[in-house]
Amino acid sequence: MSGTSLDGIDLVYATFLFKKVWHFEIIVAETIEYNYQWRQILKDLILSSSEELVQIDEKYSIYLSNIINNFIQKNNIQRIDAICSHGHTALHQPEHKLTYQIGNLQEMSSLLKRKVVCDFRVQDVELGGQGAPLVPIGDKLLFPQYDFCLNLGGFANISTEEKNSRIAYDVCPVNIVLNHYIKKLGFDYDDGGRMASKGNLNNELLQELNALGFYQKKYPKSLGLEWVNRNIFPLIDGFQLEIKDILTTFVEHIAIQIASEINKKSKATVLITGGGVYNKFLVNKLKTHSKHTIVIPLDAIVEFKEALIFGFLGVLKLRNEVNCLKSVTGASKDHSSGRIFLP
């Protein structure tokens, strides 16, 4: 899978076993970084026409197939039941019943000569859902010991049990904003949150960020790059602050928004994954604003939990079991989402 932060393509080779409850093992995992050309193409996807997207999709599917083939050969992987692909989100406008992920074409199965399970979001949107987040079924079945599963990627998303139903939703932007500004200084990311730790908090900007309408909405709800481009970047840029002050203020904003969600429960355990875990300044701010036990797992889970779970979604699809929850996305029914391609 590939996320909005454009770190690269996450690949996981994993096994899943069901004995009363689900068990999993990550055998090998790797992130393949994008080259400059692909990063620029993916960054500008929302500016592409329908015809251009189709062409990019075909090229990306070939590119992705080559990456997967190299991963299989490099790690001498012999047994594969299926390859499960999330691909990369090009458009996400569920309010218009539209979501489009590139890297989900029949050509991948033909090129890889293997069964491919993919395109997990479209059916949910057709059923009136947000098409996101889809990871919560994995949180529920693979990580049931935690009260909250929080992912700090391009966006922060959270899942938990409420009234015997799984609920989940996007909380706020994270790395999609932090990386955007640190790149203006020539860095890919703010290592450990060092730059953010040196800035000054701008209370006026903080108040305006916290007042954005999305934060007043009830779940199910999800965010996309289009929303950030429309609501976040113009607001921040209007203040003409130094980069370090932007980072400081936005980290505070992230911590406040996440804490306001998890503090609705008392004495909870919170599993945190995603690249934002390595931003120590952000994690410490979150600990300051919340009152819970924060659990940071092994690096393999931190970095590859989403890819692991999209593999799991494929397993559930192959078993014709529910892999998409209406309580999470707002769809009209629980369903087994995705398409299966044979070579």
Helices and strands as residue ranges (DSSP letters): E 9-18, E 22-32, H 36-43, G 45-47, H 50-74, E 83-85, E 88-93, G 94-96, E 98-102, H 106-112, E 116-118, H 122-126, H 136-142, E 148-152, E 155-162, E 165-173, H 175-182, G 183-185, G 191-193, H 194-197, H 203-210, G 213-216, H 225-231, H 233-237, H 243-262, E 269-273, G 275-278, H 280-289, E 293-295, H 299-318, H 326-329, E 339-341
